[in-house]
C-alpha cells in the first residue's frame, strides 16, 4: 500500500484545493460579512447543511470523488483532528503524485473548491460527527469517482 505524508493545515498549503475557515470573534471588525469568510458557490441548486455521522472510516482509501457544481464545506463538531486527501480539480484522474493529505484541526473547517478530488474525512475513532454544506443532490447528480491504481494510507 502506498503511504501519503500528512501536512498540517494552513491556508497557504491548502489554497490549491479550497479555503480554510477559521473562527471569527462575534461583533469584531473581522466578523463583518466578507471579512475572513470562505468563498462558496451554492448557486446550482438547493443548499443542504446537515450533520453527518460516519463510522469505521479508518485511514485507508482507494477511491476519490469530486463535485463539479458546488463548493463543499466540511468540519467536525466533536473534537479530535481528522484527515482528508485531495487533488486539484485540473487533474483528470488522480495518481499518487497528484494527491496531498492534510490533518484538519477541530477549531476550523475546509471548503473544497469546485471539482477538487477528495477522499475523506478519515479518522481512527469508531464514529465521528461532521457538518457538511453542499447541494441537496450533490451525491447523486454531481458525484464523479476515480478508483486509484492501488490503496493508499495516511503515513503516521
C-alpha positions in Angstrom: 0.0 0.0 0.0 1.2 3.5 -0.9 1.6 5.8 2.1 1.0 9.6 1.8 2.5 12.1 4.0 0.1 14.2 6.0 0.6 18.0 6.2 -0.6 20.3 8.9 -3.4 22.5 7.6 -2.6 26.1 6.6 -4.4 28.5 4.3 -1.4 28.7 2.0 -0.8 25.0 1.8 -4.5 24.2 1.2 -5.1 27.1 -1.3 -4.8 24.8 -4.4 -7.8 22.8 -3.2 -10.0 25.3 -1.4 -10.1 27.5 1.6 -9.7 27.2 5.4 -12.4 28.7 7.6 -11.2 30.0 10.9 -13.2 31.2 14.0 -14.0 34.9 13.9 -15.0 36.8 17.1 -18.6 37.8 17.0 -19.1 41.6 16.8 -15.4 42.3 15.9 -14.5 44.0 12.7 -13.2 40.7 11.4 -16.7 39.2 11.8 -18.2 41.6 9.3 -19.7 39.8 6.3 -17.0 39.1 3.8 -14.0 39.7 6.1 -12.5 36.2 6.7 -15.3 34.4 5.0 -14.7 31.5 2.7 -15.9 31.6 -0.9 -19.0 29.5 -1.6 -20.9 28.6 -4.7 -24.2 27.1 -4.0 -25.9 28.6 -7.0 -26.5 25.4 -8.9 -29.3 24.0 -6.7 -30.8 23.9 -3.2 -28.2 24.0 -0.5 -28.1 21.2 2.1 -26.5 21.7 5.5 -26.5 18.7 7.8 -24.7 16.7 10.4 -23.2 13.6 9.0 -22.3 10.6 11.3 -19.6 8.5 9.9 -18.4 5.2 11.3 -15.4 2.9 11.0 -13.6 5.1 8.4 -10.0 4.1 9.2 -7.1 5.6 7.4 -7.0 3.8 4.0 -8.7 4.7 0.7 -8.8 3.6 -2.9 -11.4 6.0 -4.3 -11.5 9.7 -4.7 -14.6 11.7 -5.5 -15.3 15.2 -6.9 -18.3 17.6 -7.3 -18.1 19.9 -10.3 -21.2 22.1 -9.5 -20.6 23.1 -5.9 -18.1 24.1 -3.2 -18.3 21.8 -0.2 -17.7 22.7 3.4 -16.6 20.1 5.9 -15.8 20.3 9.6 -16.1 18.3 12.8 -18.2 19.0 15.8 -16.7 16.5 18.2 -13.1 17.4 18.9 -10.1 15.5 17.5 -8.4 16.3 14.2 -9.3 14.3 11.1 -7.7 13.6 7.8 -8.5 14.3 4.2 -6.7 13.5 0.9 -7.2 16.0 -2.0 -6.1 16.5 -5.6 -6.6 19.6 -7.8 -9.7 20.0 -9.9 -7.4 20.3 -13.0 -6.3 16.6 -12.7 -8.3 14.2 -14.9 -7.6 11.0 -12.8 -5.6 11.5 -9.7 -2.4 9.4 -9.1 -0.1 9.3 -6.1 1.9 12.3 -7.4 -1.3 14.4 -7.6 -2.6 13.7 -4.1 -1.9 15.7 -0.9 -3.1 14.9 2.6 -4.0 17.2 5.4 -4.8 17.0 9.2 -7.8 19.2 9.9 -7.9 20.5 13.4 -11.3 20.8 15.1 -11.2 24.6 15.5 -11.6 25.2 11.8 -13.3 23.8 8.6 -12.4 23.4 5.0 -14.2 24.4 1.8 -13.3 22.3 -1.2 -13.2 24.3 -4.5 -15.5 23.1 -7.3 -14.1 19.9 -8.9 -11.5 19.2 -6.1 -10.9 15.5 -5.8 -11.2 14.3 -2.2 -11.2 11.2 -0.1 -12.3 11.7 3.5 -13.0 12.5 6.2 -10.9 9.8 7.8 -10.3 9.1 11.4 -9.4 6.2 13.8 -12.3 6.6 16.3 -15.3 4.2 16.0 -17.5 7.1 14.8 -17.4 10.9 14.3 -19.9 13.7 13.6 -19.2 16.2 10.8 -21.1 19.1 9.4 -21.4 19.2 5.7 -22.6 22.0 3.4 -23.2 21.0 -0.2 -26.2 20.9 -2.6 -29.2 18.6 -1.8 -28.4 16.5 -4.9 -24.6 16.6 -4.7 -24.2 12.8 -4.0 -26.5 11.8 -6.9 -26.4 14.4 -9.6 -22.8 15.8 -9.1 -20.7 12.9 -7.9 -17.9 11.5 -10.0 -15.4 8.9 -8.7 -12.0 7.7 -9.6 -10.6 4.4 -8.5 -6.9 4.6 -7.6 -4.4 2.1 -9.0 -3.6 0.9 -5.5 -4.9 1.5 -2.0 -3.4 4.5 -0.1 -2.9 5.1 3.6 -2.0 8.2 5.6 1.6 8.0 6.9 1.8 8.3 10.6 
